[in-house]
Amino acid sequence: MEPQDLVPGLAMLAIVTRELLWLTAIVILLSGLDDLAMDGLWLARVAGQRSPLPPAPDRPWRFAVLVPAWDEAAVIAPMLRRFLATVEHPAFTLFLGTYPNDPATAEAVRQVADARVRLVVGDRPGPTTKAGCLNSLWRAVVAAERADGSRFDAILLHDAEDVVHPRSLDLHQRHLAAGAAMVQLPVEPLPDPRSRWVAGHYLDEFAETHTRDMMVRSRLGAPLPSAGVGTAIGRDWLTRLAGPDGAPFDARSLTEDYELGHRLHALGGRGVMVRARVEGELVATQAYFPATLEAAVRQKARWLTGIALDGWDRLGWPGGLVARWMLLRDRKGLLTAAVAIIAYATAVLFLAQLAARAILEQQAGVTMPPLLGPDATLLTQLLWINAGLLGWRLLARAGFTGAQHGAVEALRAIPRAVLANGINFLAGLRAFDRYRGALTGGTAPAWDKTAHRFPPDAVAAEPARG
């Protein structure tokens, strides 16, 4: 084959490359401007501002802490012991939800002999959805109130692997007493020395989302999704959510926590995100996140299915302009993850063609038409704008990560952004497959959870009393 025989194929490939460049450049531009608008709102409405701490209520609020636990025998006992030993609040009861076909978790709960811990074994074998387990716990709370002749003031949601900050309940009660329907504290993934990259990318995402996005949503009065942990809801609000069937959590939902905030907002309840420091330490819920690629993809696929696909069907596009903008931000991840992978492939294709053209021109004297075509100037300008937006995005992400986890993690955040795009893309593929299977097969959703770990240095030896 003569060198000039390659010219028609390269010319056709150039057309494909240009179309892909236009497609990815436009989507990335729109997404980048969307993120830039959120950055601007954070700088204008949140950064550098300190919200006054509401006064403590006249008496300590009574909390019912709901902890659903399917296959959590490895972590539930140390989590409970630490909670009981360190949480500085005099009035709480932990309700642990287990299943009849998971005796190991139930036995681990029983070993924590404390009057403030109540084991609730559901009547259905697991796994159900997490929401189904929470509904069983809610019914146990109501039954306990009837039996004791007392009433809880608030419901607090946590998971079996959570490291709960000692001062968290005080923050919850102050803001609930001040009129909030739901109070969300930040989630802070723990750095995992065994998984600096897969588990580490959660550090970057939560540092950005729970410092910027959730705070902006809170300040704008937009629906605030619950993170499922570190979430406190006023008792009366949860009663309103429960309705006549007595089930405040929708057992058909894969992301009942996300929908909880939207449903409260629809009832007129105000959700607030609270970032506060006590003696220089952020009051947040800490936990290890998935450390392997498979586990991270499974977890994020559940989130994407529940928020971007099933959530679209279930919630629609309610609310005003700001609320719909936030829904769009929540759901755009499926598109942007796919476009990011296409952009990486297009960049490789573009560079390969530049190399091939250079070889043909130098060795065979073949003259090729411009690779970017007649609109080269406009496309080049667009690509430079996107490069600037990308640079800003990476610096911003590194800044949020660095502020919470230090300079070393800030430097890792930049290359981890590429890995995060890959994980999100694979999760999107899995989410579409799950969603398609649910639509065609009518299968009931189940608790698609990952194995958890509890940090050994967080285990407390002896529970404190009161």
N, C-alpha and C positions, 0 to 999 in steps of 0.2 A: 504494500500500500504506500502510495506516495504521500508526502506531507500535505499537499493541497487537497487530497481526498478527505482530510479531517475537517476541512473548512465548513462544509454544510452542517455536519453534526455539531461543531462548536457554535455555529451561528444559531442553531435551534436551541442548544443548551443555554446560550446567552439570553434568549427570549424567556425561557423558563426561569432563569435566575433573576432577571429583571422583574418579572411578575411576583416572584416570591419576595424579593426585596421590597417592592411596593406594599404587598400585603402585610408583611411583618412590620415594616416601618410605620404604617398607619396605625395598626393595632397597638404597637409599643408606644407610639406618640400619645395616643388617647389615654392609655393606661398610665403613662408617665405623667401626663398633665393632671390626671385624677389624683395620683399620689402627691403631686406637687401642691395641689389645692389643699389636701389634708395636712401637708407640712406647714403651709401658710396659716391654716386655722390653728394648728398646734402652737406655732410661734406667737400668734396673736392672742389666743384665748387661754393657753395652758402654761407654756414655758415661762419659768421664772415667777409664776404666781403661786401663792400658798393659800389654800382654802382654810378658813378658821375651823378649829375643831369644835363641833357642837358640844354643849354641856352634857354631862352624864345625867341620865334620868334619876328621878327621886329614889328609886330602888333598883337593884340589879335585875335586869330582864332574865326571864327563864327561857333557856334555849333547848329545843329538841334537835339534836344533831343526828341527821339521817346518813347512814353509811351503808350503801348497798355492797354486798360482798359475794360474788360468785367466784369460786376457786381461788380464794385469797388466803389459804392457810399459812402461806409462807410469810405474809407481811402483816396480817391483821392484829396479831397480839402485840408486836412491838409498836405498831402505830397507836393502839389503844393505850398502852402503858405510857408512852411519851405524852399523849394528849392529856391523860389524867394527871400526870406528874407536873406538867409545865404550864398548862393553860390557866391564866390568872383570872378566873371568874368563878364566883361562888354558886352559880345556879345553872347547871346544865345536866341533861341526860342524853347518853349516846344510845341510839337505836340501831342495832346491827342486823341487816337483812341477809339471811342465808336461805339455802334450799334443802329440801329433804334428801336429795341425791348428792349432797356435798357435806357429808358428816365431818370431814377434816376441818373445814372452816368453822363450823359450829362448835366443834370441840376446842379449837384455838380461842374462840371468843369466851367459852365457859372457863377456860384456864385463867382468864383475867377476872379474878373474883373481886368485883367492885359493885356496890349498889347503884352506881351511876351508869352502869352498862346493862342494857336489856337486849337479850337475844330474841330475834323475831325470825322464826323458820316459816317460810311461805308454804302455801298449800299446793303449789305446782312445782314439778321438777324443773331444774334449770338446764340451760340458761333461757330465761325469758329476755325481754328487753330490759335495759336498766330502768326505764320508766315503770315497767311492771313491778319491779322490786321496790321502787320508791313509793308506789301506791300502797303496797303491803305495809311499808313502814309508816306511811301516813295514817292508815287505818289503825295501826298499833298505837300511834300517838293519841288518836282520838279515844281509843279504848282506855288508855292509861289515864287520860284526863277524867273520863267518867268514873273510873275506879277510884282515883285519888280525890276526886272532887276539886281538882285544881285546873289550871289552864296555863299552857305555855304562851309566851309572848311572841316568839319567833321560831322559825324553822331554819336550820343551818345545814347546808349540803357539803359533804366531803366524800372523798374516796378512800379506799382501804390503804393506799400507799402514801397518803399525804403527810407531810411534816407541817403541822399547824403552828402558826406563830402564837406565843403565849399571850400577846395583847390583842389578838384579832377579835375576840368576842366583845371587848370593850369598844372597839371602833364600830363594830356592827350595831351594838345597842345605841350608841350615841346618834348615829345617822338615821337609824330606824325611828328613834324617838323624835328626831327632828322632822319627820314627815316622809322619808323615803319609803317606797314600797319594797324595794330590793336594793341590797348593798353588795357590790362585788369588789373583792380585794384582788390585787394582782396575783397571777400565777408565775412562779419563778422556777423554771427547770433547773435542776442541779447539774453542774458540770460533771460529766462522766469520764474519768481518765481512760476507761476502756473503749470509749467511742467519741473521740473528739470531733468527728465529722458528722456522722448520722445523728447521734443524740445531740451533738453540738449545734446543729442547725435550728433546733427548737429554742435554744438560748436566744438566737438572733430574732426569730419570728415573734416570740413572746415579749422580748424586750421592746421591740418596735410596736407591736399591737397593743400591749397593755400599758405602754407609756404614752403613745400617741393616739392611735385610733379610738380606743375605749374611752380615753379621757376627753377627746373631742366630742364623741357621741354624747357623753354625759353632760358636757357643758352646753351642747346644742339642744338638749332635751329630746334627742332621738331615741328610738327603742334601743335598749341596752341588752344584748344577749348575755345570758349567764354562762360562765365557764364551767358550770357543773360542780366546781369545788370553790371553797371560799365565798359561797353565795348565801346570804341571809335574806329571808323573805318574812315580812310581817305575817303573823298568824292569821289575821282576818283576811288578808289578801289571798293567802293560799286557800282559805275556806271558799272565797268567791271563785277561785279557779277550779276548785273541786266540783262545784255544781251539785245537782241532785244525785249523781251516781257516786259521789264521794271519791273521785279519782282526779286529783289535780294534775297528774302527769299523763300525757297521752301515750299509752302502751304501744301504739302503732308507730311511734316516732323513733328514729335512730339517734336523733339529736334533741332529746326532750329539753336539755338545758338551754340550747340556743332558742328554741321556741318559747320557753318560759318567759323570757324577757319581753318578747314581742306580744305575748298574750297579756301580760301584766300592763304593758303600755296601752293596749287596746281597751283595757278596763279603766284607764285613767291613772294607773299607778306610775310613779316616777322611779326609774332605776338610776343609781349613781355608782360611778367608779371612784373608789377612794384609794389614793396613794398617799401614805403617811409614813413617816419615819419616827421610830422611838429610840432615843439614844443613838441616832445615826444609822439604825438598821431598818430597812424597808419591811413593813408589816405585810407579808405575802405568804401564800401557800406554796411550799416547795415540794418537789417530787422528782424522781428519776423518770425520764421519758425513754421511749423505745431506742435501743442501742444497735439494732440490726436493720438492714435495708428492708427486709421482708416485713418486720414488725411495724416499721414506720409507714410503709406503704399501706398495710392493712388498716392502721389507725386513721391515717389521713383519708383513705378511701371511704371509711365510715363517715367522717366529717363531711366530705364532699357530697356523698350520697344524701345525707340528711339535710345539708344546708343548701347546696346548689341545685340538686335535682328533685328529690322528694320534697324538700322544703319549698321549692318553687310551686309545686302542685298544692301543697298544704296551706301555705301562707299567701300565695299570690304576690301582689304588689300594693299592699295597703299603705295608708298614711299620706302625708304631704310630700313635697319635693325632697326635703332633707331625708325623711325616712326611706323614700325610694332610692335615693342616692346611696344610702348605707346598704340597702339590700343589693343594689348593683355591685357595690364593692365586695360584699360577702360572696356573691355568685360569680364574679368575673374570674376567679382563680382557675376554673376549668379551662377557659379560653386562653388566658395569659400563659398558663403552664405549657399548653400545646404550642402556642405561638413561639414561646421561648426556645423550645426544642427545634422547631422549624427554622428559627433564626440562626441557631448554632449550625444546623446542617447547611443552610444557605450561605453562611459565612465561609464554611469549608469549601463549598462548591465554587464560590466566588474566587477564593484564593487559588484553588486548583486551576481554574480557567485562566487567571492571570499568568500562572506559571506556564501553562500549556501554550498560551499565546506568545509569551516571551521566547520560548524555545523555538516555535515555528518561525517567528520573525527573525531570530538571530541565525538559525541554522538553515532555514529553507527560504528565507526572504519573502515569506508570505505576509501580506498585509491584511489585517482583520479590521472589520468595522468596530467602532467603539463598543466596549462591553456594556456600558450603561445606556446606550441608545441615545435618541434625540432629546430625551428629558434628563440628560445626565446632570445638568446644573441643579435642577429642582430636587432630584432624588439625592444628590450629594448633600445639598443643604439639609434635607430632611434627616439623612443619616447622621450628619454632624450634630443636629439638634438632639437626636436620640442618644448619641454618644454622651452629650452633656448631661441629659436627664439620667442616663445610666450611671455616670460618674457621681452625680449628686445623690442618687438613690443608694449607691454602695457606701458613700461616705456617711450618709444619714444612718443607714443600718449599722455600720461600724460604730458610729457615735452612740446610738442607743445601747448597743451591746456593751461597748466600753464603759459607759456610765454605770451599768449594772454589774458587769462581770470582769472589768479590768482591761488593760491595754492588750494583753496577749489574745484574749478572746475577740477583741475588736479587730485585730489583724486577721484572725482566722475567719471572721464573718465575711470578708470579701470573697475569698475563693469558695466558702461554703454556700454562697448565693447560687453558684452554678449547680452544686449538688442538690440544693433545695429545689431548683427548677426540675431537675431530673426526678427527684422523689415525687414532687407534685404531679408531674406528667404521668408517671407510672400509677400513682394513686387515682388520677383521673380516668385512666383506662380501666382500672379495677372498679371504680365507682360506676362507670357507664355499664359495665358488665353486670354488676349487682342490680342496678336499676332496671336494666333490660330483663333480667331474670325475674325480678319481682313483678314486673308488668305482665310478662308472658306466662309465668308459672303460678302467680298468685301466692307465692310463698310468704309466710309470716316472717317479719324481721326478728332477728335473734341478737344476743349480746356477743358481738364480735370483738372480744377483748384480747389484750396481750398480757404476757406474764409480767408481774411487777416485782420490784425490789424496794426494800426500805434501807436507808443508809445506816450502817451499823453504829456510827458515831452519834446518831440522833436518838438511840434507844435510851430511855430513862430506866433506872433500876427500880425505884420504888414510887408508886403513885402518891401524889399529894392528896390531902383530904380537904375538900371545901375550897 
